[in-house]
Amino acid sequence: MDLNFSSALAAQLGDPSATDAGPQYRADATVGLNGNDVSLDAERVESADNGEAMEAAATFLHQSTADLVMALRPNPSGI
């Protein structure tokens, strides 16, 4: 089961235009002999995608913060 994080967050923050679609089930997964329909390979790919997105967001936040700190520092030359 997957959740759409963006729409769930917007709904919790009170965005009137946000619609919470609820849980999303994967219909294309094949069910194994033990009744499990989770594909380990698909989960690894999704985890790698999430890791890359998180790393990109952290890099952007770090650079934005560094730029803000640089802008707030006094100019040593006085110009």
C-alpha positions as CSV (number, residue, x, y, z in Angstrom):
1,M,0.0,0.0,0.0
2,D,1.4,3.4,-0.9
3,L,0.3,6.8,0.2
4,N,0.5,10.0,-1.8
5,F,2.5,12.1,0.6
6,S,2.0,15.4,-1.1
7,S,-1.8,15.2,-1.1
8,A,-1.9,13.9,2.5
9,L,0.3,16.7,3.7
10,A,-1.7,19.3,1.9
11,A,-4.9,17.9,3.3
12,Q,-3.5,18.0,6.9
13,L,-2.3,21.5,6.4
14,G,-5.8,22.6,5.6
15,D,-5.5,23.2,1.9
16,P,-9.1,23.4,0.7
17,S,-8.2,22.3,-2.9
18,A,-6.3,19.2,-1.7
19,T,-8.1,15.9,-2.0
20,D,-6.8,13.0,0.0
21,A,-6.9,10.0,-2.4
22,G,-6.4,7.5,0.4
23,P,-4.2,4.5,0.1
24,Q,-3.1,3.3,-3.3
25,Y,-2.8,-0.4,-3.9
26,R,-0.6,-2.0,-6.6
27,A,-2.7,-4.0,-8.9
28,D,0.1,-5.2,-11.1
29,A,2.0,-7.2,-8.5
30,T,2.0,-10.9,-8.7
31,V,1.2,-12.9,-5.6
32,G,3.7,-15.5,-4.5
33,L,2.9,-18.9,-3.1
34,N,3.0,-17.5,0.5
35,G,0.4,-14.8,-0.4
36,N,2.9,-12.0,-0.4
37,D,2.7,-9.5,-3.4
38,V,5.7,-7.4,-2.4
39,S,8.4,-7.3,-5.0
40,L,11.8,-6.9,-3.4
41,D,13.3,-5.5,-6.6
42,A,10.5,-2.9,-7.0
43,E,10.9,-1.9,-3.3
44,R,14.7,-1.4,-3.8
45,V,14.1,0.8,-6.9
46,E,11.6,2.9,-5.0
47,S,13.9,3.1,-2.1
48,A,16.8,4.3,-4.3
49,D,14.5,6.9,-5.9
50,N,13.4,8.2,-2.5
51,G,17.0,8.3,-1.4
52,E,18.0,10.4,-4.4
53,A,15.1,12.8,-3.9
54,M,16.0,13.1,-0.2
55,E,19.6,13.8,-1.1
56,A,18.6,16.4,-3.7
57,A,16.3,18.1,-1.2
58,A,19.1,18.1,1.5
59,T,21.6,19.6,-0.9
60,F,19.2,22.3,-2.0
61,L,18.4,23.2,1.6
62,H,22.1,23.2,2.6
63,Q,23.0,25.5,-0.4
64,S,20.0,27.8,0.4
65,T,21.1,28.1,4.0
66,A,24.7,28.7,3.0
67,D,23.6,31.5,0.7
68,L,21.4,33.1,3.4
69,V,24.3,33.0,5.9
70,M,26.6,34.5,3.3
71,A,24.1,37.3,2.6
72,L,23.8,38.1,6.3
73,R,27.5,38.3,7.0
74,P,28.9,41.8,7.2
75,N,31.3,42.7,4.4
76,P,34.9,42.6,5.7
77,S,36.1,45.2,3.3
78,G,33.4,47.7,4.3
79,I,32.2,48.4,0.8
